[in-house]
Amino acid sequence: MKRRDKENYYLDIAETVLERGTCLRRNYGAILVNRDEIVSTGYVGAPRGRQNCIDLGVCVREQLQVPRGERYELCRSVHAEANAIISAERNDMIGATLYLVGRDAKTGAYVENANPCAMCKRLIINAGIARVVVRNDHDCYTVTDVSDWVAHDESLQGEFGY
């Protein structure tokens, strides 16, 4: 039996975390790891005390047919990356790796081209996280050095239209 590589080991754990997600569109699981120890976990869900989309049976963004990656302010949920960050101590995040897995809530398929949104990227940068590892399929993943997001600041390149 071949031993599972460390990156996929942590991605497998993040994939289990996403099962707590409450989004009707896509669920993500995130874990923060530093010095080979899990620091925190996060999944998609409404702020504490508020009703989740699965409880309400409706997704406003879906009702309005908002495309993926747009109008997140309409969403009831806090993203998995943000939940992992707010559950961790700053010193534990400096130099850490964030592992992220996304699945379509209806089909269970992995989210294609999964990537943190612009707001989560900002949180990741400010938290001091060094790398982001995103699952593409059961065995393949993409590794991003967070310093690349700093060097290639999309908010200065007009990507958002302002």
PAZAPA-4460 file (N, C-alpha, C; in steps of 0.05 Angstrom, whole numbers, plus 32768, in hexadecimal, padded with zeros to 4 digits):
% residues 162
    n_x    n_y    n_z   ca_x   ca_y   ca_z    c_x    c_y    c_z   seq   type   mol
   8011   7FE8   8000   8000   8000   8000   8012   8019   8000     1      M     A
   800B   802C   7FEE   801B   8044   7FEC   8010   8058   8001     2      K     A
   8023   8065   800F   801C   8078   8023   8013   8092   8016     3      R     A
   7FFE   809F   8020   7FF3   80B8   8015   8007   80CE   801A     4      R     A
   800D   80DF   8005   801F   80F5   8009   8013   810A   801C     5      D     A
   8024   811A   8028   801C   812C   803D   8008   8141   8033     6      K     A
   800C   814C   801B   7FF9   8160   8010   7FDD   8154   800D     7      E     A
   7FDB   813C   8002   7FC1   8130   7FFF   7FB5   8127   801A     8      N     A
   7FC6   8120   802D   7FBD   811A   8048   7FAD   8132   8054     9      Y     A
   7FBA   8149   8052   7FAD   8161   805D   7F94   8169   804C    10      Y     A
   7F96   8166   8032   7F7F   816B   8020   7F68   8158   8027    11      L     A
   7F6E   813F   802D   7F59   812C   8035   7F4B   8136   804F    12      D     A
   7F5A   8141   8061   7F4E   814C   807A   7F3C   8164   8073    13      I     A
   7F46   8176   8062   7F36   818D   805A   7F1C   8184   804C    14      A     A
   7F1E   816E   803D   7F07   8164   802F   7EF2   815A   8043    15      E     A
   7EFB   814E   8059   7EE9   8146   806E   7EDC   815E   807B    16      T     A
   7EEB   8173   807F   7EE1   818B   808C   7ECB   8197   807B    17      V     A
   7ECD   8196   8060   7EB9   81A3   804F   7E9E   8196   8052    18      L     A
   7E9C   817D   805D   7E83   8170   8061   7E71   817E   8075    19      E     A
   7E7D   8190   8085   7E6D   81A1   8098   7E61   81B9   808A    20      R     A
   7E69   81BE   8071   7E60   81D6   8063   7E42   81D7   805F    21      G     A
   7E37   81EF   805D   7E1A   81F3   805C   7E11   8201   8043    22      T     A
   7E22   8204   802F   7E1B   8212   8017   7E0C   8200   8004    23      C     A
   7DF9   820B   7FF6   7DE9   81FB   7FE3   7DF7   81FA   7FC7    24      L     A
   7E0C   820A   7FC3   7E1A   820A   7FAA   7E35   81FB   7FAB    25      R     A
   7E47   8204   7FBC   7E62   81F8   7FBE   7E6B   81F9   7FDB    26      R     A
   7E77   81E3   7FE3   7E82   81E2   7FFE   7EA0   81DE   7FFD    27      N     A
   7EAD   81ED   800E   7ECA   81EC   8010   7ED2   81E5   802C    28      Y     A
   7EE8   81D7   802E   7EF4   81D1   8048   7F10   81DC   8047    29      G     A
   7F19   81E8   805D   7F34   81F3   805E   7F41   81EB   8079    30      A     A
   7F5B   81E5   8077   7F6A   81E1   8090   7F84   81F1   808E    31      I     A
   7F8C   81FB   80A4   7FA6   8209   80A6   7FB9   81F7   80B4    32      L     A
   7FD1   81F3   80A8   7FE5   81E2   80B3   7FFF   81F1   80B5    33      V     A
   800C   81EF   80CC   8026   81FC   80D0   8038   81E9   80E0    34      N     A
   8050   81E6   80D6   8064   81D4   80E3   8058   81B8   80E6    35      R     A
   8049   81AF   80D2   803D   8194   80D0   8028   818F   80E6    36      D     A
   801B   81A4   80EF   8005   81A1   8102   7FEE   81B2   80F9    37      E     A
   7FD6   81A6   80FC   7FBD   81B5   80F4   7FB8   81CB   8108    38      I     A
   7FB6   81E3   80FE   7FB1   81FB   810F   7F93   8200   8112    39      V     A
   7F84   81FE   80FC   7F68   8203   80FD   7F5A   81F8   80E4    40      S     A
   7F40   81F7   80E5   7F30   81EE   80CE   7F1A   8202   80C9    41      T     A
   7F0F   8201   80B1   7EF8   8213   80AA   7EE8   8207   8094    42      G     A
   7ECE   820C   8094   7EBD   8204   807E   7EA9   821A   8079    43      Y     A
   7E9A   8218   8063   7E87   822D   805A   7E6F   822B   806C    44      V     A
   7E67   8242   8077   7E4E   8242   8087   7E47   825F   808F    45      G     A
   7E2E   8263   8096   7E25   827D   809F   7E32   8284   80BA    46      A     A
   7E34   829E   80C0   7E3F   82A7   80D9   7E30   829A   80F1    47      P     A
   7E3E   8295   8106   7E32   8288   811E   7E18   8295   8125    48      R     A
   7E04   8284   812A   7DEA   828D   8132   7DD7   8293   811C    49      G     A
   7DE1   8296   8104   7DCF   829C   80ED   7DC8   8282   80DF    50      R     A
   7DB2   8282   80D1   7DA9   826A   80C3   7DBB   8266   80AA    51      Q     A
   7DC1   824C   80A5   7DD0   8244   808D   7DBE   8241   8075    52      N     A
   7DC9   8243   805E   7DBA   823F   8045   7DAC   8224   8044    53      C     A
   7DB9   820F   804E   7DAC   81F5   804D   7D94   81F4   805F    54      I     A
   7D94   8204   8075   7D7D   8206   8087   7D66   8216   807A    55      D     A
   7D6D   822B   806B   7D5A   823B   805E   7D4F   822F   8044    56      L     A
   7D60   821D   8039   7D59   8210   801F   7D5B   8222   8007    57      G     A
   7D6A   8238   800A   7D6D   824B   7FF4   7D89   8258   7FF4    58      V     A
   7D93   825C   7FDC   7DAC   826B   7FD8   7DA5   8284   7FC8    59      C     A
   7DA9   829B   7FD4   7DA3   82B4   7FC6   7DB3   82B7   7FAC    60      V     A
   7DCD   82B0   7FAD   7DDD   82B3   7F95   7DD3   82A1   7F7F    61      R     A
   7DCA   8289   7F86   7DBF   8276   7F72   7DA5   8281   7F67    62      E     A
   7D94   828B   7F79   7D7A   8297   7F70   7D7F   82AD   7F5C    63      Q     A
   7D93   82BE   7F61   7D99   82D4   7F4F   7DAB   82CC   7F38    64      L     A
   7DB2   82B3   7F36   7DC3   82A8   7F21   7DDE   82B7   7F1F    65      Q     A
   7DE9   82BC   7F37   7E03   82CA   7F38   7E19   82B5   7F31    66      V     A
   7E2A   82BC   7F1E   7E3F   82A9   7F16   7E54   82A5   7F2C    67      P     A
   7E61   828E   7F2B   7E76   8288   7F3E   7E8B   829E   7F3E    68      R     A
   7E94   82A6   7F56   7EA9   82B9   7F59   7E9F   82D6   7F5A    69      G     A
   7E85   82DA   7F59   7E7A   82F5   7F59   7E66   82FA   7F70    70      E     A
   7E64   8313   7F79   7E50   831C   7F8C   7E4F   830C   7FA6    71      R     A
   7E66   8307   7FB1   7E67   82F8   7FCA   7E59   8306   7FE1    72      Y     A
   7E55   8320   7FDF   7E47   832F   7FF4   7E2A   8326   7FF7    73      E     A
   7E1F   8318   7FE3   7E04   830E   7FE5   7E02   82F3   7FF3    74      L     A
   7E19   82E7   7FF8   7E1A   82CC   8004   7E17   82CE   8022    75      C     A
   7E09   82BB   802E   7E06   82BA   804B   7E1E   82AF   8059    76      R     A
   7E2F   82A1   804B   7E44   8291   8057   7E5E   82A0   805B    77      S     A
   7E6E   8296   806E   7E8A   829D   8071   7E9A   8287   8063    78      V     A
   7EAD   828E   8053   7EBD   827B   8045   7ECE   8269   8057    79      H     A
   7ED5   8252   804E   7EE4   823E   805D   7EFF   824A   8065    80      A     A
   7F0D   8258   8052   7F27   8263   8058   7F25   8278   806F    81      E     A
   7F10   8289   806D   7F0C   829D   8082   7F07   8291   809D    82      A     A
   7EF6   827C   809D   7EF0   826E   80B6   7F09   8261   80C2    83      N     A
   7F1A   8256   80B2   7F33   824A   80BC   7F45   8260   80C7    84      A     A
   7F46   8277   80BA   7F57   828D   80C3   7F4E   8298   80DD    85      I     A
   7F34   829D   80E0   7F2A   82A9   80F8   7F2B   8296   8110    86      I     A
   7F2F   827D   810B   7F31   8269   8120   7F4E   8264   8129    87      S     A
   7F60   8272   811C   7F7D   826D   8122   7F8A   8285   812F    88      A     A
   7F9F   8280   813D   7FB0   8296   8148   7FC3   829F   8132    89      E     A
   7FC7   82B9   8132   7FD9   82C5   811E   7FF4   82B8   811D    90      R     A
   8001   82B3   8134   801B   82A7   8134   801B   828B   8128    91      N     A
   8005   827D   8129   8004   8262   811E   7FFF   8262   8100    92      D     A
   7FF7   827A   80F5   7FF2   827B   80D8   800A   8285   80C8    93      M     A
   801D   8292   80D5   8034   829D   80C7   8045   8286   80BC    94      I     A
   8047   8285   80A2   8056   826F   8094   8046   8256   8090    95      G     A
   802D   8256   8097   801C   823E   8095   8013   8238   8079    96      A     A
   8008   8220   8075   7FFC   8218   805C   7FDE   8215   8060    97      T     A
   7FCE   8220   804E   7FB1   821C   804E   7FAA   8208   8039    98      L     A
   7F9C   81F2   8041   7F93   81DD   802F   7F75   81E2   802A    99      Y     A
   7F6D   81E1   8010   7F52   81E8   8009   7F47   81D3   7FF5   100      L     A
   7F2F   81CA   7FFB   7F21   81B7   7FEA   7F04   81C1   7FE6   101      V     A
   7EFB   81C2   7FCD   7EDF   81CA   7FC7   7ED0   81B5   7FB7   102      G     A
   7EB7   81B1   7FBE   7EA5   819F   7FB0   7E8B   81AC   7FAA   103      R     A
   7E80   81A6   7F93   7E66   81AF   7F8B   7E51   81A2   7F9D   104      D     A
   7E40   81B2   7FA9   7E2C   81A7   7FBD   7E18   8194   7FB0   105      A     A
   7E12   8198   7F97   7DFE   8187   7F8A   7E0A   816D   7F7F   106      K     A
   7E21   816F   7F71   7E2D   8158   7F64   7E42   814A   7F74   107      T     A
   7E4E   8158   7F87   7E64   814D   7F96   7E7F   814E   7F87   108      G     A
   7E7F   8158   7F6F   7E98   815A   7F5F   7EAA   8170   7F6B   109      A     A
   7EC4   816C   7F67   7ED7   8180   7F70   7ED2   819A   7F60   110      Y     A
   7ED4   81B1   7F6D   7ED1   81CA   7F5F   7EE9   81CE   7F4D   111      V     A
   7EE3   81D3   7F33   7EF9   81D7   7F1F   7F05   81F2   7F24   112      E     A
   7F1F   81F4   7F21   7F2E   820D   7F24   7F28   821B   7F3F   113      N     A
   7F25   820B   7F54   7F20   8217   7F6E   7F37   8229   7F76   114      A     A
   7F30   823F   7F83   7F44   8253   7F8B   7F36   8265   7F9F   115      N     A
   7F45   826F   7FB3   7F38   8282   7FC5   7F2F   829B   7FB6   116      P     A
   7F19   82A7   7FC0   7F0F   82BF   7FB4   7F22   82D6   7FBB   117      C     A
   7F1D   82ED   7FAF   7F2F   8305   7FB3   7F30   830C   7FD1   118      A     A
   7F19   830C   7FDF   7F19   8313   7FFB   7F28   82FF   800C   119      M     A
   7F24   82E5   8006   7F33   82D1   8015   7F51   82D2   8010   120      C     A
   7F58   82D9   7FF7   7F75   82DD   7FF1   7F80   82F3   8003   121      K     A
   7F72   8308   8006   7F7B   831E   8018   7F7F   8315   8034   122      R     A
   7F6C   8305   803E   7F6D   82FB   8059   7F85   82E8   805C   123      L     A
   7F89   82D7   8048   7FA0   82C4   8048   7FBA   82D3   8049   124      I     A
   7FBD   82E8   8038   7FD5   82F8   8038   7FDA   8305   8053   125      I     A
   7FC5   8312   805E   7FC9   8320   8078   7FCD   830D   808F   126      N     A
   7FC4   82F4   808D   7FC8   82E0   80A2   7FE4   82D7   80A3   127      A     A
   7FF4   82DB   808E   800F   82D2   808D   8012   82B5   8083   128      G     A
   7FFD   82AB   8077   7FFE   8290   806B   8011   828F   8053   129      I     A
   8021   827B   8051   8036   827A   803C   802D   826C   8023   130      A     A
   801D   8257   8025   8015   8247   800E   7FF8   823F   8010   131      R     A
   7FEC   823C   7FF8   7FD1   8231   7FF6   7FD2   8219   7FE4   132      V     A
   7FC7   8203   7FED   7FC6   81EA   7FDE   7FA8   81E4   7FD9   133      V     A
   7FA1   81E2   7FBF   7F85   81DE   7FB8   7F82   81C4   7FA9   134      V     A
   7F6F   81B4   7FB1   7F6A   819A   7FA4   7F5D   819D   7F8A   135      R     A
   7F67   8190   7F75   7F5C   818F   7F5A   7F4B   8176   7F56   136      N     A
   7F55   8160   7F60   7F47   8147   7F60   7F52   8136   7F77   137      D     A
   7F4A   811D   7F79   7F52   810D   7F91   7F70   810C   7F97   138      H     A
   7F80   810E   7F82   7F9D   810B   7F86   7FAD   8123   7F7D   139      D     A
   7FA1   8135   7F6D   7FB0   814C   7F62   7FA8   8166   7F6F   140      C     A
   7FBB   8178   7F71   7FB6   8191   7F7F   7FC8   81A6   7F73   141      Y     A
   7FC2   81BF   7F78   7FD1   81D6   7F70   7FDC   81E5   7F88   142      T     A
   7FF5   81EC   7F87   8002   81FA   7F9D   8008   8216   7F94   143      V     A
   7FFF   822A   7FA5   8004   8246   7F9F   8014   8252   7FB5   144      T     A
   8029   8260   7FAE   8039   826F   7FC1   802B   828A   7FC5   145      D     A
   8022   8290   7FDD   8013   82A8   7FE3   8022   82C2   7FDB   146      V     A
   803C   82C1   7FDB   804C   82D8   7FD3   8046   82DF   7FB6   147      S     A
   803D   82CC   7FA5   8036   82D2   7F89   801D   82E4   7F88   148      D     A
   800A   82E0   7F9B   7FF3   82F1   7F9C   7FFA   830E   7FA4   149      W     A
   800E   8311   7FB4   8018   832B   7FBC   8025   8339   7FA4   150      V     A
   8036   832A   7F97   8045   8335   7F80   8034   833B   7F68   151      A     A
   801E   832C   7F64   800C   8330   7F4E   7FF1   8338   7F58   152      H     A
   7FF0   8350   7F63   7FD8   835B   7F70   7FC3   8362   7F5B   153      D     A
   7FAE   8350   7F58   7F9A   8354   7F44   7F89   836D   7F49   154      E     A
   7F88   8377   7F62   7F78   838F   7F67   7F85   83A8   7F5B   155      S     A
   7F9F   83A7   7F54   7FAC   83BD   7F47   7FAC   83BB   7F28   156      L     A
   7FA2   83A5   7F1E   7FA3   83A0   7F01   7F88   83A3   7EF4   157      Q     A
   7F75   83AE   7F02   7F5B   83B4   7EF6   7F4A   839B   7EF1   158      G     A
   7F51   8384   7EFD   7F42   836C   7EF9   7F25   836E   7F03   159      E     A
   7F21   837F   7F17   7F07   8382   7F23   7EF7   8399   7F18   160      F     A
   7F02   83A7   7F04   7EF3   83BB   7EF6   7EF3   83D6   7F04   161      G     A
   7F05   83DC   7F17   7F07   83F6   7F23   7F23   8400   7F24   162      Y     A
***
